[in-house]
Structures are given as structure tokens and as C-alpha cells.
Amino acid sequence: MEETGAAPSPPGSGESGFPVYQAARCGGLAELDAELVRCRACPRLVEWREETAAHPRAAFRDQEYWARPVPGFGPPDAALALVGLAPAAHGGNRTGRMFTGDASGDFLFAALHAVGLASRPTATHRGDGLELYGVRVTAPVHCAPPENRPTPAERRTCRPWLSAELALLGPSLRAVVVLGAFGWQALLPVLGETGWPLPRPRPAFGHGVQLTLPATGQRQELQVLGSYHPSQRNTFTGRLTFDMLVELLARAAGLAGLGPSEG
Ligand code: SF4
């Protein structure tokens, strides 16, 4: 029988269905990153990322803010993923690279360098020459949210980007470090959606908590570790010390097969 009517057109970049439609169609991380940076699916976050860029901090007044979704950073065959929550308004939203240009990133990249997972201890801008070895840094929400708090609906809307990213990393991915309780809450549903079976009840977040997600037909075993977020609130108060983060990253690197320490 002859079909009548045109096929529905794909969702535009400003529609809430854009991430779920587009992310699953990407055949590699470069394509995924290129599609991601077009996304305007969350009106509140689009407004905030652009509003922040229009009112830069005094120290960054001469810089052009990225003001778009911030893609993951690191090689496409990473064995270890570091997952925060979302880019910072004057950090990743300014530089266009995760954890780059803010105090949390300074702490994190210095620790990654100490463990041998980064080529240099500092991250200042996209062209600074920083390389990560076997590690990809990403987030479940790719646009900077007001108060660093995405809503549950925004987390759900953005979820397909990280789900696709983890699926594309899948063959090499062995371990994930989640930075902070909000990241933990946001990541576990993504892992479930990507094909790893989650235990019930879901384990609570804590620094050093380790969760083993068993292999399935499509996915190999994955180690998930919790770490306190390297926010100034945690690092200034000593809740997360540099040595604590280095120790946890070294453990994760060992589990991912990137370093000598198994744990
Ligand atoms: Fe798109 Fe995610 Fe940004 Fe929302 S947070 S606009 S889904 S990239």
C-alpha cells in the first residue's frame, strides 16, 4: 500500500527530544561531541550559560566565553572515566573544556598529573597542550546550571549524551570515578540505561565506596568508585585532601589497568 504523509521531521536542537534522538545516532565520540555542542534542549540552562557569558567575571572580561554545552575531554579509548555533575559557569562554560579554568579543576588535574594520568598539572584553556592518558573527564549534565544545581528534568534530558558517550567508550572502559554525591545520583541511572545492571537498593554515595557492575552480553565488568568532589568547600575544609584524591585516583587507575596498583 502506498504510504501517505511525510515522515516526522527529526527534533531540532532546541527541542527536548534532540538529545535522545541525536546521541544514539552518533557513530563515534568526535561526532557525538559535534552534535552535543549544538544542543539547546534545556531553556533554563541555555539562558544561564549565555547570561553568564554576557556578564563575565572581572578577571575574564577580555575573554570570549564558550557558552555552549561542554563535551567530554580525553581519548576515545579511555579505560577510566571521571564524572562530575556539570560545568562551572566561569570554568568549563568559559573555556569549553570540562574542569578547565576553575579551582576544582586545578585540584583535580594536579592530582591526575601526580598519578601519571595527565601530561601537566594545570588546565587553563583548550589550547594549553594538556593531554590525558587513558582517562576521559565528562559529566551527566553538559551545560552550566544556576547554583550548580540542574533540575531532575534537566538531568533526564541530558542523560542520553552521557549514555551514548559511555556506550562508545564501552569496549575500553573499565572504571568510573564519580566526583560528588550529586554526580553519583545522576550517573547511576545513566549506567543502567547504558546496559549495566544496577544493584537494588542503589548503594549510597561515599568517598571510597566501590561498586562492581557485572558484565552483561554487551558490557564488560565496570568498577564504579565514589570520591568527594574537589570543590573548594571540600578542599578548603580538608574534607578532601590532595593525598586522598591521589590515593583514590591511583586505585581507580589500577582497577582500569592503567597503573600498577590493584585494589
Ligand atoms: Fe542539551 Fe544537556 Fe545542555 Fe540540556 S544540559 S541543553 S540536554 S547539552
Boltz pocket constraint, residues with backbone or C-beta under 6 A from the ligand:
constraints:
  - pocket:
      binder: B
      contacts: [[A, 19], [A, 36], [A, 39], [A, 40], [A, 41], [A, 42], [A, 45], [A, 46], [A, 69], [A, 140], [A, 141], [A, 142], [A, 143], [A, 154], [A, 157], [A, 158], [A, 159], [A, 161]]
      max_distance: 6.0
